[in-house]
């Protein structure tokens, strides 16, 4: 083993994940203006220690983005069976689980996407991921309209409505009142906007 | 007329409204961090001129809040006839008109509500208005569930869903892409989340 390589170390890996988790939480709340001091505080470590794991907040953010692009849920939805509505239900339930981390990653993306201060390389990566997510939802809406499980009508309008709803729910799940979290809606309420009208 | 009173002057009133309008737009985009320089730029006047109309951004914000509390739409919805669903449709159509100012006032409220830097007196007024809006929606949901035009189920969950959806749409209407604005959803899509399930 070369001298520059560090031996694998469980405690080190756990601390690394702890700092990433703190960072995910503060980026999801403060956006790009979150500082290394905020991240260290959220991870309950000193700033000095945080810097021993990551050279900068840019490096932490880049790793969070990379992890977001490899989420199991995205892979699962591409390979699972079922109707377009089943796939959307699965995806939205994963995304809106307020005890899981997807909701923070989603909020982090939306919050930093329009911040001019975000470095260009990170923005390019974020835009690519945002576009992939949009395009996944778009193809599921198209598939669902074709098979009749999703309401007819302008698919772009349905997509904008769905994205807006998810965006608003992520904000509510992270920054909403305790009451909002206690009565947090599930995927079924979200999917009502896509349901075909009753034949009456 | 006392020397301290200014004679009524149409041009002066128009300039005043112009500055308020610029301020509404920048507060809706930047939140409380918007500065007098931003406001002056949005209103296309010099900072010096803006200060001759308003002593501070706090004064401008206070007047915007005051105007928001007297919106005709709120008065109309309290006096109009029709079902709870009709009233919600009217209210949401007013709110989501991306060519009107309500959407900016709504976004301004949501964006500044959780900013610790907002002065306490303004926060108290904002919280009162936010609570009045919540409580109006809540009473319409209760009325609609009682008369059967709104889906049964946890009314708090429907309220959280509706608020989240409106919040997400206001963001999209103000900061979304041109494509999102071109395909902006209307109140009917929003109200699908409240519709009773089809009897199938």
Interface residues (C-beta under 8 A of the other chain):
Chain A: X114 X154 X156 X157 X158 X159 X160 X161 X163 X164 X165 X166 X167 X168 X169 X171 X172 X175 X176 X179 X180 X182 X183 X184 X185 X189 X190 X192 X193 X195 X197 X198 X199 X200
Chain B: X114 X154 X156 X157 X158 X159 X160 X161 X163 X164 X165 X166 X167 X168 X169 X171 X172 X175 X176 X179 X180 X182 X183 X184 X185 X189 X190 X192 X193 X195 X197 X198 X199 X200
